[in-house]
């Protein structure tokens, strides 16, 4: 099941979960308040950040 989350980049509402319920999750969120999505920057993810490499 999907759920609303706050974007760490822009602070707008996004979603997390399986992706099958996105329309239901964002139905009450105005279009202007939805996160448009952001490209990932190589090397900023999970293990690299944790291990400091």
C-alpha positions in Angstrom: 0.0 0.0 0.0 1.3 3.5 -0.8 1.4 6.4 1.6 2.1 10.1 1.3 5.6 11.3 2.2 7.3 14.7 2.3 10.0 15.2 -0.3 13.5 15.8 1.2 14.4 18.0 -1.8 11.5 20.3 -2.3 9.3 19.7 0.8 6.2 18.9 -1.3 4.1 15.8 -1.0 5.2 12.7 -2.8 4.5 9.0 -2.3 6.2 5.9 -1.1 5.2 2.3 -1.5 4.4 -0.1 -4.3 3.2 2.4 -6.9 -0.2 0.8 -7.4 -2.1 3.4 -5.2 -0.5 6.7 -6.2 -3.7 8.2 -7.5 -5.5 7.4 -4.3 -2.7 8.8 -2.1 -2.4 12.1 -4.1 -6.1 12.6 -4.8 -6.5 15.1 -2.0 -3.2 16.9 -2.7 -3.4 19.9 -5.1 -1.3 19.6 -8.2 0.8 22.6 -7.1 1.7 20.9 -3.8 2.9 17.6 -5.4 6.5 16.8 -5.8 7.4 16.6 -9.5 10.2 14.1 -8.9 14.0 14.7 -9.0 16.8 12.9 -10.8 19.1 11.0 -8.6 22.7 12.1 -8.4 25.2 9.2 -8.8 27.0 8.4 -5.7 24.6 9.9 -3.2 22.7 6.7 -2.3 22.5 4.4 0.7 25.7 2.4 1.1 28.1 5.0 -0.3 26.8 7.6 2.1 26.9 5.2 5.1 30.4 4.0 4.3 31.7 7.4 3.4 33.0 6.5 0.0 
